[in-house]
Amino acid sequence: MRFSLQLRTMMMRRLTQTLALTAVLLLPLFATLHLAQAQEAPATPTPQPTVAADSPTAVPDTPDTPEEPIQPQFHIISSGESLAYIANLYGTTVEALQLVNNILDPALVYIGQELAIPSASGDAVPTTYIVAYGDTLADIALRFRTTMTAVAQTNNLVAPDTIYAGQRLILISRTGSGTADTLSGTPYLVQAGDTLWQVATKTGVQVRELADLNQLSIFDRIYPGERLRLPPQQATDTFNLMPSGWLTMSLAPQTILPGETVVLRVGHTEPGQAFAYVTDPAGTETMIPLTPEGETSHVALIGFDAFSENGRYTLRLEGEGLSRPWRPFSQQFVVGFIDYGLQEITISEELASLLTPELRLQENAFLQTIFTDSDLTKQWSGIFTPPVIDGQISSYYGASRTYNGAPVINFHSGIDFAGEIGTPILAPAAGTVVYQDLLELRGNVLILDHGMGVMTAYYHLSVANVGVGDQVIAGQKIAEGGNTGLSTAAHLHWDVRVWGEAIQPQRWLTQNYP
């Protein structure tokens, strides 16, 4: 009897195990059949019905009940549902669902998959953001209440410093909208020996508030040169996450094209000397001197000539403070493309001997030593005036030039004013004469230094009325037009150079730099 009971118990246990194993083995088959049926004959799902307000079972509004915080919505995919159907169901878009749920292919969703539903007032809102000058990935992530990793993964960024000004980033905003938060605060540069508690005491801020503002614990170490965020002193105080003591960095115009004069402005928390370096797409680096614009701010002009390569450039800022070097900051930006056209010029056999590449290279190299040796002090004020009164422009800036059908060897580095020999040439702004002599290609040449890397050059003159070292003022007669050097008729060729780069002169006749 006892043996029979034990045997029956053992047989029941084995039967239960067999049935459980069978169910496990058949479950994937049932799921496959269910998915296949869903694909062959999709059902038409409907949202869960809501109870009408006047229904006996409806719960009336209770004004005294505090409103619950908005919770993120989720949806479990049922048989026959597509992303398009779900998007329509919740009043959103397929693209928004893909962004929030990191779905690359909208067709690759499955029954039982849980989806986060984006909402303008919910927890996750897909949006786009155009990177501005001075932005860092950490700053963007903080202002949209997301993470650097999330932004990097969504946009396939290989490193935090690979973002560039003008880049369009796809973001999942956690601010409740597609708009970034404005960070308020004032910066504090950590000094040697500072601790978080000492900074809190010195600045009158609670240590817990100071730690929270900087995403630290109250026991974290801080280091000299590190920048902390303090509560704002005024309502207009804003804060960004540029490294160390850098406060601001801007380039203008926003869209940079070959031929542009670009204004760079930077600000730092402490006095010192700032330096800028621009690296082109080919890897060539050029130093751009900055001029102090205040105790802690600097300004510089950067020139991009007509042959500047389009693509991504890197601007690197460095500096030296009163006690230590400043931590560098790098920002990538893009120079676009512009077609200035082609000029085909025919010259006489007498002048053809001036077309040798060696002569042009030699003369260009000589003038470059002059154009890049400018005074940092700004000498001019206001907008430049034309060097020729009522002058008729006969040739514009930037066109690629070919002589007698030969390959293109240069571009027109300035603008030509038609005239006669003896036409008065006037200084467009205050400056200092730094060169006056005769050259083979450019003829009788005069060059003025206006400071901050800006020089103006006058070619093919017949007479120069000023000499090296002379100070001139705007509107002063400095020379007379001529037909010397590689010139087919009497005219003035007028260059504007920014640290040696020949830029669009007409910009300076309509815009006040910097």
GIURQUI-V588352 format. One record per backbone hydrogen bond with DSSP energy under -1.0 kcal/mol. NH is the residue of the N-H (numbers start at 0). CO is the residue of the C=O. If there is no record, write none. Layout:
BEGIN
nh->NH co->CO
nh->NH co->CO
END
This chain:
BEGIN
nh->4 co->0
nh->5 co->1
nh->6 co->2
nh->7 co->3
nh->8 co->4
nh->9 co->5
nh->10 co->6
nh->11 co->7
nh->12 co->8
nh->13 co->9
nh->14 co->10
nh->15 co->11
nh->16 co->12
nh->17 co->13
nh->18 co->14
nh->19 co->15
nh->20 co->16
nh->21 co->17
nh->22 co->18
nh->23 co->19
nh->24 co->20
nh->25 co->21
nh->26 co->22
nh->29 co->25
nh->30 co->26
nh->31 co->27
nh->32 co->28
nh->33 co->29
nh->34 co->30
nh->35 co->31
nh->36 co->32
nh->37 co->33
nh->38 co->34
nh->39 co->35
nh->40 co->36
nh->54 co->51
nh->57 co->54
nh->64 co->61
nh->74 co->114
nh->76 co->112
nh->80 co->77
nh->85 co->81
nh->86 co->82
nh->87 co->83
nh->88 co->84
nh->89 co->85
nh->91 co->86
nh->96 co->92
nh->97 co->93
nh->98 co->94
nh->99 co->95
nh->100 co->96
nh->102 co->97
nh->107 co->104
nh->108 co->106
nh->111 co->76
nh->112 co->109
nh->114 co->74
nh->116 co->72
nh->118 co->123
nh->121 co->118
nh->124 co->172
nh->126 co->170
nh->128 co->168
nh->130 co->166
nh->134 co->131
nh->139 co->135
nh->140 co->136
nh->141 co->137
nh->142 co->138
nh->143 co->139
nh->144 co->141
nh->145 co->140
nh->150 co->146
nh->151 co->147
nh->152 co->148
nh->153 co->149
nh->154 co->150
nh->156 co->151
nh->161 co->158
nh->164 co->331
nh->165 co->130
nh->166 co->163
nh->168 co->128
nh->170 co->126
nh->172 co->124
nh->173 co->143
nh->180 co->142
nh->185 co->229
nh->187 co->227
nh->189 co->225
nh->193 co->190
nh->198 co->194
nh->199 co->195
nh->200 co->196
nh->201 co->197
nh->202 co->198
nh->203 co->199
nh->204 co->199
nh->209 co->205
nh->210 co->206
nh->211 co->207
nh->212 co->208
nh->213 co->209
nh->214 co->211
nh->215 co->210
nh->219 co->216
nh->224 co->189
nh->225 co->222
nh->227 co->187
nh->229 co->185
nh->236 co->233
nh->238 co->182
nh->245 co->242
nh->246 co->266
nh->247 co->266
nh->249 co->264
nh->251 co->262
nh->258 co->303
nh->259 co->256
nh->261 co->301
nh->262 co->251
nh->263 co->299
nh->264 co->249
nh->265 co->297
nh->266 co->247
nh->267 co->295
nh->268 co->244
nh->272 co->319
nh->274 co->317
nh->275 co->287
nh->276 co->315
nh->277 co->285
nh->278 co->313
nh->279 co->283
nh->282 co->279
nh->285 co->277
nh->287 co->275
nh->290 co->298
nh->292 co->296
nh->293 co->296
nh->297 co->265
nh->298 co->290
nh->299 co->263
nh->301 co->261
nh->303 co->259
nh->307 co->304
nh->310 co->334
nh->312 co->332
nh->313 co->278
nh->314 co->330
nh->315 co->276
nh->316 co->328
nh->317 co->274
nh->319 co->272
nh->320 co->323
nh->325 co->318
nh->328 co->316
nh->330 co->314
nh->332 co->312
nh->334 co->310
nh->335 co->255
nh->342 co->399
nh->344 co->401
nh->351 co->347
nh->353 co->350
nh->354 co->351
nh->359 co->355
nh->360 co->356
nh->361 co->357
nh->362 co->358
nh->363 co->359
nh->364 co->360
nh->365 co->361
nh->366 co->362
nh->367 co->363
nh->368 co->364
nh->370 co->366
nh->371 co->367
nh->372 co->369
nh->378 co->449
nh->383 co->507
nh->384 co->427
nh->390 co->387
nh->393 co->415
nh->394 co->415
nh->397 co->411
nh->399 co->340
nh->400 co->409
nh->401 co->342
nh->403 co->344
nh->405 co->402
nh->408 co->400
nh->411 co->398
nh->414 co->493
nh->415 co->394
nh->416 co->491
nh->417 co->391
nh->418 co->489
nh->421 co->480
nh->422 co->419
nh->424 co->478
nh->425 co->386
nh->426 co->475
nh->430 co->471
nh->431 co->448
nh->432 co->469
nh->433 co->446
nh->434 co->446
nh->436 co->444
nh->438 co->442
nh->442 co->438
nh->444 co->436
nh->445 co->457
nh->446 co->434
nh->447 co->455
nh->448 co->431
nh->449 co->453
nh->451 co->374
nh->453 co->450
nh->454 co->496
nh->455 co->447
nh->456 co->494
nh->457 co->445
nh->458 co->492
nh->459 co->441
nh->460 co->443
nh->461 co->479
nh->462 co->479
nh->464 co->477
nh->468 co->432
nh->469 co->466
nh->471 co->430
nh->474 co->426
nh->475 co->472
nh->477 co->424
nh->478 co->424
nh->479 co->462
nh->480 co->422
nh->485 co->440
nh->486 co->484
nh->490 co->481
nh->491 co->416
nh->492 co->458
nh->493 co->414
nh->494 co->456
nh->496 co->454
nh->497 co->500
nh->498 co->452
nh->500 co->497
nh->502 co->495
nh->503 co->258
nh->507 co->504
nh->509 co->506
nh->510 co->506
END
